[in-house]
Each structure stands twice: as C-alpha cells, then as structure tokens.
Amino acid sequence: MFYTIIVLFPILFVFFYPAEWEHIFAFVIPASISFVFGFVLKRLTNVNSSHSVTVREGAVIVLFTWLFVVLIGSVPFMLIEHLTFSQAIFEATSGFTTTGLTMFPKVSNVSKLILVWRSLMQFIGGAGFALIMMGSVIGPKGFGLYHAEGRVDNIAPNIKRSARIISLIYVVYAAAGVILLDIAGMPLFDAFNHSLTALATGGFSVRNGSIGEYNNLTVEVVTMILMFLGGTGFGVHYALWKRNYRALLKNGEPWLMISTIFITAVIITTNGIGKIFTDFSEGFRQAIFQTTSALTGTGFSTVDLSSPLWINFGVAMFILTSLMLAGGGMDSTAGGLKQYRIWITIRLVFHSIKEFLLPSRSITKISVWKGQNRNFITSEDIKEILLVFSMYFFTFFVGSIILSLYGYNLTSSMFEFSSAMNGVGLSVGITSPNMPLGAMWTLILAMFTGRLEFLAVIYAVSKLVIDLYEKLKGHNHHIEF
C-alpha cells in the first residue's frame, strides 16, 4: 500500500511537462494494482504485533517484496515505451537493484516520466525496501528485515530510529547533490535525476553519453563525490554527522576505498598513455572517474567502454572487473563483495602473521571499527565471509560461461556479468534490447541475487520449502488419523 505513493510520484512532473499527460494512466494502473493487492493482503492476514520478525522470516518478506515491486514497476515501461515483458522486467530489476544496465539504446527519446521513474526506482532501491517498510510501518520488531536486507550496522539502538536516520541522511545528500550539479552547469531536470542515481550508486542517466556528454570537470567531481558518499556505509556517515571523528578515522572501509580508487586510477593512466590517453592529466581524469564508478557500483561513465580501444585495453578491463567484484562499503547503496569483508580479510592475514611471530601461548583478538562501534571478529563472521566469497566467485564463473556460450568473448562476458551481479551498470555492449532472451534472463537473475547477496534468497527459499514440507507432512498425518 505504501508502494502506491512511490509509483504515483512521477505524475507530479506532468505539471512541468504538459505533453506527458497522456502517460499518467501508465502509473495510475500499477499504483491501483499495488494498493488493492496490499489492502487484500492486509485484510486476509492477522499479524501478531508482539512477534519480532526473525532473519529467516525477514528473508521471505524481502524476497517477495522485491519480486512484487519489480513486477509492478515494470508496467509503465510496457505501457509507455512498449517494451516486451522480459525487457520491462530487465529495466525494472536494473532500476531497483541500482544496477543501471538499460534496454534503451537512446534515452534522449524516452518519456520524461519514465526517466523520472527510472531514477526514483534506483533511489528507493538504494535505501532498501525493508528499511523503508521498517521506518514507516513495522518499527522495532523489524530486526530480521534489517539483516535480511544485507545490513549489519545498527546506527541507533532502536531499529526504527536507525531507519529514519538513514532516510534523513539519504534525502539531505540527494537535495545537496541536485543544487551542486545545477550550480556546476547541469540543467535542473538532469541534476535531479543524476543526483538520485549517483547517490543510489545506480547509474541510470538521462543522456545517451552518460556523464561524459557534459564534458564538464566540475560536474564530474560533484558526481564522484556523490558516488563515493553512496558507496560509503551509513554508519560512517552517522559518525560524521555526530562529529565522532575518532570513530571516523578508525573505520577502515573509507580509507581502503580511497586508496584503491587512486592506486588503480594511476595504474590505468600510466598503462594507457600513448594507447588511449594523450597525457597523464587527461588519462587520470578519465581513469579516476571510471574507477570510482566501478568500485562504488554506480555505472556512470565518461568514456565509451564498448569501443574497441577500451575493450582491447586489457589492464583497464581487468582492473574495472575486479573493482566491480570488490564493491563499496557495507550498509551502503553499493553492491559487490563489500569493503568491510575485504578489510576483515586483510586484517586476518596480518593477524595470522602476527600470531605466528608471537609466543605460542599468546591470545589475541581481531577488532574492526564499523560506524561508531568496535566489533571483535568471531568465527561466525569468518565463516560468513568465506561463504559469500565462494558463492560470488562460483556464480561469477558460471554466469560468465553462460554469456560466452551465446557467442560473446570471455573478457566481455566476465565484465558484463560482473557489472550485473554487483549492481554496477557499466557495459561493453552486450546489454541491448536485441540480446538473446537466455542471456537477458541470466543478467536479470545476476542483478536480483547479487543485490540480495545470495544468502537472503537461499534463506527465503529454504524456509519456504521447509514450511511447505511441514504443512504437507501435517496434512498427511491428519488424513491418516
């Protein structure tokens, strides 16, 4: 029922673009379906308000919420732009998972309401549906939803307060982004859309050439700042807002992200001079934007990565693929393996060396700062990291092979699948409305499971299978009796 308001939001823009009035029913229809469906569910179900949502129950709710919003969100694409069902599902999934791969070869020909809808999908998807539901409906009983959405950092002791703090930070940054991009020389409509999609690390653009079409250094700098803010965990932002500079300095994630972006940008620049860059300054400007976009999982670009020059630039393509797999900060809008897990892995390596050098009876603990809290790493944390890493790389390998079976070269297949699975949106040209249906649905599944971090999907499916089995078992006992 709450989703109804979100679906109706783009209609406000008809007052600025009167020619779009004919398209309002493309949003009224799915909004009505959403409201009626929500109302019926509310009347049919009897929820015990004293019951806290477990992580397994949360996973089921999150899975079905995402499936529902993607299905409903695809309707305007079919009604206005006449996309096929598969193409519309692809576009909606790409939007809500903040990926940014698109079925529109030229967005300049697309309806303004659709452009706003795409940006809004990414903005809402970046915050996370479970988070929005908690902040508005469920409140403190929604702990399981919070963790099923892939979030580990409770900003405030109260879950409902955490949701509201995150929403406030998110909206303030978005408003500031619109103003700064407008001042930098971007038209207001473009600034509104790009601020939402940059902060959501989504990457949907209202220009065919993405951010590169503006050829404006100030616009690029502001966009990089927004991408970095979106790729940084909300716990780090809250520490900044609370002026807890001690905790801010001790968080390893932002420093790891900054150093990774700069080091990889320098490597790409030095390897590209004379090949695709004329000098260091031009190369560094292009390289740092692409590395920031890849690591934060945004997908904006200032160059054409599908051009033969970039496709054959092996060093750059390998680095960008690796950055997309690495991803942004935990509890951020970015996808990927997450910097927090990588930072813990680095700490584990150094801790193992330290333990080897210390006397045999020495007992040491590994601590990592997350937001304003100092966490001690347990064996459960290490097990979860190994599980996620294994699943990511296994899925990446299988998905890349599947794409290559459709005739795409392996390097391009690896890049495109990594882009989809990690919610990035950079493309080497595989994604198109004419691509094979099998390849299209492979990327849809990659976007969906990657955004929910696999575990939520596995928990949800497992719980549904077990519950169904127990129901059938109970039904059989009843018949026997």
C-alpha positions as CSV (number, residue, x, y, z in Angstrom):
1,M,0.0,0.0,0.0
2,F,2.9,2.3,0.8
3,Y,4.5,1.5,-2.6
4,T,1.4,3.0,-4.3
5,I,2.6,6.5,-3.3
6,I,6.1,5.8,-4.8
7,V,4.5,4.6,-8.1
8,L,2.4,7.8,-8.4
9,F,5.3,10.2,-7.7
10,P,6.4,10.6,-11.4
11,I,2.9,12.0,-12.2
12,L,3.9,15.3,-10.4
13,F,6.3,16.0,-13.4
14,V,3.4,16.4,-15.8
15,F,2.9,19.9,-14.4
16,F,6.4,20.7,-15.8
17,Y,6.0,18.7,-19.0
18,P,2.3,19.0,-20.1
19,A,2.8,16.8,-23.1
20,E,3.2,13.9,-20.8
21,W,-0.4,14.0,-19.5
22,E,-1.3,11.1,-21.9
23,H,1.1,8.8,-19.9
24,I,-0.4,9.2,-16.4
25,F,-2.5,6.1,-16.6
26,A,0.6,4.1,-17.1
27,F,1.3,4.9,-13.4
28,V,-2.2,5.0,-12.1
29,I,-2.9,1.4,-13.2
30,P,0.1,-0.2,-11.5
31,A,-0.4,2.0,-8.4
32,S,-4.1,0.8,-8.2
33,I,-3.0,-2.8,-8.5
34,S,-0.4,-2.3,-5.8
35,F,-3.0,-0.6,-3.4
36,V,-5.7,-3.3,-4.0
37,F,-3.2,-6.1,-3.6
38,G,-1.8,-4.6,-0.4
39,F,-5.3,-4.0,1.0
40,V,-6.5,-7.5,0.3
41,L,-3.3,-8.9,1.9
42,K,-3.8,-6.8,5.0
43,R,-7.4,-8.0,5.4
44,L,-6.6,-11.6,4.8
45,T,-3.6,-11.8,7.2
46,N,-3.6,-11.5,11.0
47,V,-0.2,-10.3,12.1
48,N,0.7,-10.6,15.8
49,S,2.2,-7.1,16.6
50,S,4.1,-8.6,19.5
51,H,6.0,-11.0,17.3
52,S,9.5,-10.0,16.2
53,V,10.5,-10.8,12.6
54,T,13.3,-13.3,12.5
55,V,16.1,-13.2,9.9
56,R,14.5,-16.2,8.1
57,E,11.1,-14.6,8.1
58,G,12.7,-11.3,7.1
59,A,14.3,-13.0,4.1
60,V,11.0,-14.3,2.9
61,I,9.4,-10.9,3.2
62,V,12.3,-9.2,1.5
63,L,12.3,-11.7,-1.4
64,F,8.6,-11.3,-2.1
65,T,8.7,-7.6,-1.6
66,W,11.4,-7.3,-4.3
67,L,9.6,-9.7,-6.7
68,F,6.4,-7.7,-6.3
69,V,7.9,-4.2,-6.7
70,V,9.9,-5.3,-9.8
71,L,6.7,-6.8,-11.4
72,I,4.6,-3.7,-10.7
73,G,7.5,-1.4,-11.5
74,S,7.8,-2.9,-15.0
75,V,4.3,-2.0,-16.1
76,P,5.0,1.7,-17.1
77,F,7.8,0.5,-19.4
78,M,5.4,-1.8,-21.2
79,L,2.6,0.8,-21.4
80,I,4.6,3.9,-22.4
81,E,7.7,2.6,-24.2
82,H,6.2,-0.7,-25.4
83,L,9.0,-2.9,-24.1
84,T,8.3,-6.6,-24.1
85,F,7.7,-8.3,-20.7
86,S,11.3,-9.6,-20.5
87,Q,12.7,-6.2,-21.5
88,A,10.5,-4.4,-18.9
89,I,11.4,-6.8,-16.2
90,F,15.1,-6.3,-17.0
91,E,14.7,-2.5,-16.8
92,A,12.8,-2.6,-13.5
93,T,15.2,-5.1,-12.0
94,S,18.2,-3.0,-13.1
95,G,16.5,0.1,-11.5
96,F,15.5,-1.4,-8.2
97,T,18.8,-3.3,-7.8
98,T,20.6,0.0,-8.6
99,T,22.5,-1.6,-11.5
100,G,22.0,0.8,-14.4
101,L,22.2,-1.5,-17.4
102,T,19.4,-0.4,-19.7
103,M,17.2,-1.6,-22.6
104,F,17.1,1.9,-24.0
105,P,19.9,2.5,-26.6
106,K,19.0,6.2,-26.7
107,V,17.4,7.6,-23.5
108,S,17.0,11.0,-25.3
109,N,13.9,9.6,-27.0
110,V,12.4,8.2,-23.8
111,S,9.4,9.8,-22.0
112,K,10.3,12.3,-19.2
113,L,8.0,10.4,-16.7
114,I,9.9,7.2,-17.5
115,L,13.2,8.9,-16.9
116,V,12.0,10.1,-13.5
117,W,10.6,6.6,-12.7
118,R,14.0,5.0,-13.5
119,S,15.8,7.5,-11.2
120,L,13.2,7.0,-8.4
121,M,13.5,3.2,-8.7
122,Q,17.2,3.4,-8.1
123,F,16.9,6.0,-5.3
124,I,14.3,3.8,-3.4
125,G,16.1,0.6,-4.2
126,G,19.4,2.0,-2.9
127,A,17.9,2.7,0.5
128,G,16.3,-0.8,0.6
129,F,12.6,-1.6,0.7
130,A,12.9,-3.4,4.1
131,L,14.4,-0.2,5.5
132,I,11.6,1.9,4.2
133,M,9.0,-0.5,5.5
134,M,10.6,-0.5,8.9
135,G,10.8,3.2,9.1
136,S,7.1,3.7,8.2
137,V,5.3,0.5,9.3
138,I,7.0,-2.2,11.3
139,G,9.2,-0.3,13.8
140,P,11.4,-2.0,16.4
141,K,10.1,-5.5,15.6
142,G,11.7,-5.5,12.2
143,F,15.2,-6.5,13.2
144,G,15.1,-9.6,10.9
145,L,14.2,-7.5,7.9
146,Y,17.1,-5.2,8.6
147,H,19.6,-8.0,8.5
148,A,17.8,-9.9,5.6
149,E,18.4,-6.7,3.5
150,G,22.2,-7.3,4.0
151,R,22.7,-4.7,6.7
152,V,24.8,-5.3,9.8
153,D,25.3,-1.8,11.3
154,N,22.6,-0.7,13.8
155,I,23.1,3.1,13.8
156,A,20.8,3.6,16.8
157,P,19.8,1.1,19.5
158,N,16.2,1.4,18.1
159,I,15.8,-0.2,14.7
160,K,13.0,2.3,13.7
161,R,15.2,5.2,14.6
162,S,18.1,3.7,12.6
163,A,15.8,3.6,9.5
164,R,14.8,7.2,10.0
165,I,18.3,8.4,10.4
166,I,19.4,6.6,7.2
167,S,16.4,8.1,5.3
168,L,17.3,11.6,6.6
169,I,21.0,11.4,5.6
170,Y,20.0,10.0,2.2
171,V,17.5,12.7,1.4
172,V,19.7,15.6,2.6
173,Y,22.6,14.3,0.4
174,A,20.3,14.0,-2.6
175,A,19.0,17.6,-2.2
176,A,22.5,18.9,-1.8
177,G,23.5,16.9,-4.9
178,V,20.7,18.5,-7.0
179,I,21.8,22.0,-6.0
180,L,25.6,21.4,-6.6
181,L,25.0,19.7,-10.0
182,D,22.8,22.6,-11.1
183,I,25.4,25.2,-10.0
184,A,28.0,23.1,-11.8
185,G,26.1,23.7,-15.1
186,M,23.8,20.8,-15.4
187,P,20.1,21.5,-16.3
188,L,17.8,21.2,-13.3
189,F,15.9,18.1,-14.6
190,D,19.3,16.4,-15.3
191,A,20.6,17.4,-11.9
192,F,17.6,16.0,-10.1
193,N,17.9,12.6,-11.9
194,H,21.7,12.3,-11.7
195,S,21.8,13.3,-8.0
196,L,19.3,10.5,-7.2
197,T,21.1,7.8,-9.3
198,A,24.6,8.9,-8.3
199,L,23.8,8.7,-4.6
200,A,22.0,5.4,-5.1
201,T,25.1,4.2,-7.0
202,G,22.6,3.3,-9.7
203,G,23.9,4.8,-12.9
204,F,20.8,5.5,-14.9
205,S,21.4,8.6,-16.9
206,V,19.1,11.0,-18.9
207,R,21.8,11.4,-21.5
208,N,22.9,8.9,-24.2
209,G,26.6,9.6,-23.4
210,S,26.1,9.4,-19.6
211,I,28.2,12.0,-17.6
212,G,30.8,12.2,-20.4
213,E,28.3,14.0,-22.6
214,Y,28.6,17.2,-20.4
215,N,32.4,17.3,-20.7
216,N,32.4,19.3,-17.5
217,L,35.1,18.7,-14.9
218,T,33.1,20.3,-12.1
219,V,30.1,18.0,-12.9
220,E,32.4,15.0,-12.9
221,V,33.9,16.0,-9.5
222,V,30.5,16.5,-7.9
223,T,29.2,13.2,-9.3
224,M,32.3,11.4,-8.0
225,I,31.6,12.8,-4.5
226,L,28.0,11.7,-4.7
227,M,29.1,8.2,-5.9
228,F,31.6,7.9,-3.1
229,L,29.0,9.0,-0.5
230,G,26.6,6.5,-1.8
231,G,29.2,3.8,-1.7
232,T,30.1,4.5,1.9
233,G,28.2,2.8,4.7
234,F,25.5,4.8,6.6
235,G,27.2,4.0,9.9
236,V,30.3,6.0,8.7
237,H,28.0,8.9,7.6
238,Y,26.3,8.9,11.0
239,A,29.7,9.0,12.8
240,L,30.5,12.1,10.6
241,W,27.1,13.7,11.4
242,K,27.7,13.1,15.1
243,R,31.2,14.6,14.8
244,N,32.7,11.4,16.2
245,Y,36.0,11.9,14.3
246,R,37.8,9.3,16.3
247,A,35.5,6.6,15.1
248,L,35.5,8.0,11.6
249,L,39.3,7.8,11.4
250,K,39.3,4.2,12.8
251,N,36.9,2.9,10.1
252,G,39.0,1.0,7.6
253,E,36.4,0.9,4.7
254,P,36.5,4.5,3.5
255,W,40.3,4.6,3.6
256,L,40.5,1.3,1.7
257,M,38.1,2.7,-0.9
258,I,40.0,6.0,-1.4
259,S,43.4,4.2,-1.7
260,T,42.0,1.6,-4.1
261,I,40.4,4.2,-6.3
262,F,43.6,6.3,-6.5
263,I,46.1,3.4,-6.9
264,T,44.0,1.7,-9.7
265,A,43.4,5.1,-11.5
266,V,47.2,5.7,-11.5
267,I,47.9,2.2,-12.9
268,I,45.3,2.6,-15.7
269,T,46.6,6.0,-16.5
270,T,50.3,5.0,-16.7
271,N,49.4,1.9,-18.8
272,G,47.1,3.9,-21.1
273,I,49.4,6.9,-22.1
274,G,50.1,6.6,-25.8
275,K,47.4,3.9,-26.2
276,I,44.1,5.7,-25.4
277,F,45.3,8.8,-23.4
278,T,47.5,11.6,-24.9
279,D,48.9,12.7,-21.5
280,F,48.7,12.0,-17.8
281,S,46.2,14.7,-16.8
282,E,43.7,13.6,-19.4
283,G,44.2,9.9,-18.6
284,F,43.9,10.4,-14.8
285,R,40.7,12.4,-15.2
286,Q,39.1,9.6,-17.2
287,A,40.6,6.8,-15.2
288,I,39.6,8.1,-11.7
289,F,36.0,8.6,-12.8
290,Q,35.8,5.1,-14.2
291,T,37.5,3.5,-11.1
292,T,35.2,5.4,-8.7
293,S,32.1,4.4,-10.8
294,A,33.2,0.7,-10.9
295,L,34.2,0.4,-7.2
296,T,31.0,2.1,-5.9
297,G,28.9,0.1,-8.3
298,T,27.4,3.2,-9.9
299,G,27.9,2.7,-13.6
300,F,28.2,6.3,-14.8
301,S,31.0,6.7,-17.5
302,T,32.8,9.5,-19.2
303,V,34.2,7.2,-22.0
304,D,32.7,4.6,-24.3
305,L,33.7,1.3,-22.8
306,S,32.2,-0.6,-25.7
307,S,34.7,1.0,-28.1
308,P,37.5,-1.3,-29.5
309,L,40.1,0.9,-27.8
310,W,38.8,0.2,-24.3
311,I,37.7,-3.4,-24.9
312,N,41.3,-4.2,-26.1
313,F,42.8,-2.3,-23.1
314,G,43.3,-5.4,-21.1
315,V,44.8,-3.8,-18.0
316,A,41.9,-1.4,-17.6
317,M,39.2,-4.0,-18.2
318,F,40.8,-6.5,-15.7
319,I,41.0,-3.7,-13.1
320,L,37.5,-2.4,-13.6
321,T,36.1,-6.0,-13.5
322,S,38.0,-6.6,-10.2
323,L,36.7,-3.3,-8.7
324,M,33.1,-4.2,-9.6
325,L,33.5,-7.5,-7.8
326,A,35.0,-5.8,-4.8
327,G,32.2,-3.3,-4.5
328,G,31.5,-0.5,-2.0
329,G,31.0,-0.2,1.8
330,M,28.8,-2.5,3.9
331,D,25.4,-0.9,4.7
332,S,25.8,1.4,1.7
333,T,23.8,1.6,-1.6
334,A,26.6,-0.2,-3.4
335,G,26.8,-3.9,-4.3
336,G,29.8,-6.3,-4.6
337,L,31.7,-8.3,-2.0
338,K,31.8,-5.2,0.2
339,Q,34.8,-3.3,1.5
340,Y,34.1,-4.4,5.1
341,R,34.6,-8.1,4.2
342,I,37.8,-7.3,2.3
343,W,39.1,-5.1,5.1
344,I,38.4,-8.0,7.6
345,T,40.3,-10.4,5.2
346,I,43.3,-8.1,5.1
347,R,43.2,-7.8,8.9
348,L,43.0,-11.6,9.2
349,V,46.2,-12.0,7.0
350,F,48.2,-9.6,9.2
351,H,46.8,-11.1,12.4
352,S,47.9,-14.6,11.2
353,I,51.5,-13.3,10.6
354,K,51.4,-11.5,14.0
355,E,50.2,-14.7,15.8
356,F,53.0,-16.7,14.1
357,L,55.7,-14.3,15.4
358,L,54.3,-14.1,18.9
359,P,55.0,-16.7,21.7
360,S,52.8,-19.8,21.4
361,R,50.6,-19.1,24.5
362,S,49.7,-15.5,23.4
363,I,46.0,-14.9,22.8
364,T,45.0,-12.1,20.5
365,K,41.7,-10.8,19.1
366,I,40.9,-9.0,15.8
367,S,38.9,-5.9,16.1
368,V,37.4,-3.8,13.3
369,W,35.6,-0.5,13.5
370,K,32.1,-0.3,11.9
371,G,30.5,3.1,12.1
372,Q,30.7,4.2,15.7
373,N,31.2,0.6,17.1
374,R,34.3,-1.5,17.6
375,N,33.5,-5.1,16.6
376,F,35.5,-8.2,17.5
377,I,35.7,-10.7,14.7
378,T,34.3,-14.1,15.5
379,S,34.5,-17.5,13.7
380,E,30.9,-16.9,12.5
381,D,32.0,-13.7,10.8
382,I,34.8,-15.5,9.1
383,K,32.5,-18.4,8.0
384,E,30.0,-15.8,6.5
385,I,32.8,-14.1,4.6
386,L,34.1,-17.4,3.2
387,L,30.6,-18.4,2.2
388,V,29.8,-15.1,0.4
389,F,33.2,-15.0,-1.3
390,S,32.7,-18.6,-2.5
391,M,29.2,-18.0,-3.8
392,Y,30.2,-14.8,-5.5
393,F,33.1,-16.3,-7.4
394,F,31.2,-19.5,-8.3
395,T,28.3,-17.5,-9.6
396,F,30.6,-15.1,-11.4
397,F,32.4,-18.1,-13.1
398,V,29.1,-19.9,-14.1
399,G,27.4,-16.7,-15.3
400,S,30.4,-15.6,-17.4
401,I,30.5,-19.0,-19.1
402,I,26.7,-18.9,-19.8
403,L,27.1,-15.5,-21.5
404,S,30.1,-16.7,-23.5
405,L,28.0,-19.6,-24.8
406,Y,25.8,-17.0,-26.6
407,G,28.8,-16.0,-28.7
408,Y,30.3,-13.2,-26.7
409,N,34.0,-13.2,-26.0
410,L,35.0,-14.3,-22.5
411,T,36.5,-10.9,-21.4
412,S,33.4,-9.1,-22.4
413,S,31.2,-11.8,-20.8
414,M,33.1,-11.6,-17.5
415,F,32.9,-7.8,-17.5
416,E,29.1,-7.6,-18.3
417,F,28.2,-10.4,-15.8
418,S,30.3,-8.8,-13.1
419,S,28.6,-5.5,-13.8
420,A,25.1,-7.0,-13.5
421,M,25.8,-9.2,-10.4
422,N,27.5,-6.4,-8.5
423,G,24.9,-3.7,-9.4
424,V,27.3,-1.6,-11.4
425,G,25.8,-0.9,-14.8
426,L,29.0,-0.3,-16.9
427,S,28.6,-2.1,-20.2
428,V,30.8,-3.3,-23.1
429,G,27.8,-3.5,-25.4
430,I,26.3,-6.9,-24.5
431,T,23.2,-5.5,-22.9
432,S,20.8,-4.4,-25.6
433,P,17.0,-4.9,-26.4
434,N,18.0,-7.4,-29.2
435,M,20.2,-9.6,-27.0
436,P,19.2,-13.3,-26.7
437,L,16.4,-13.9,-24.1
438,G,18.5,-16.5,-22.3
439,A,21.4,-14.0,-21.9
440,M,18.9,-11.3,-20.8
441,W,17.4,-13.5,-18.0
442,T,20.9,-14.6,-17.0
443,L,21.7,-10.9,-16.3
444,I,18.3,-10.4,-14.6
445,L,19.0,-13.3,-12.1
446,A,22.5,-11.9,-11.6
447,M,21.2,-8.5,-10.7
448,F,18.5,-9.8,-8.4
449,T,20.6,-12.4,-6.5
450,G,23.6,-10.0,-6.3
451,R,21.5,-7.2,-4.7
452,L,20.1,-9.6,-2.1
453,E,23.5,-11.0,-1.5
454,F,22.6,-14.7,-2.3
455,L,22.1,-15.6,1.3
456,A,18.8,-13.8,1.7
457,V,17.5,-15.7,-1.4
458,I,18.8,-19.0,-0.1
459,Y,17.3,-18.4,3.4
460,A,14.0,-17.4,1.9
461,V,13.7,-20.4,-0.5
462,S,14.9,-22.8,2.3
463,K,12.3,-21.5,4.7
464,L,9.5,-21.7,2.1
465,V,10.5,-25.3,1.2
466,I,10.7,-26.4,4.9
467,D,7.4,-24.7,5.7
468,L,5.7,-26.3,2.7
469,Y,7.1,-29.7,3.7
470,E,5.9,-29.4,7.3
471,K,2.4,-28.3,6.0
472,L,2.2,-31.3,3.7
473,K,3.5,-33.6,6.4
474,G,0.9,-32.3,8.9
475,H,-1.8,-32.6,6.2
476,N,-0.9,-36.3,5.6
477,H,-0.9,-37.1,9.3
478,H,-4.4,-35.6,9.5
479,I,-5.7,-37.8,6.6
480,E,-4.1,-40.9,8.3
481,F,-5.8,-40.1,11.6
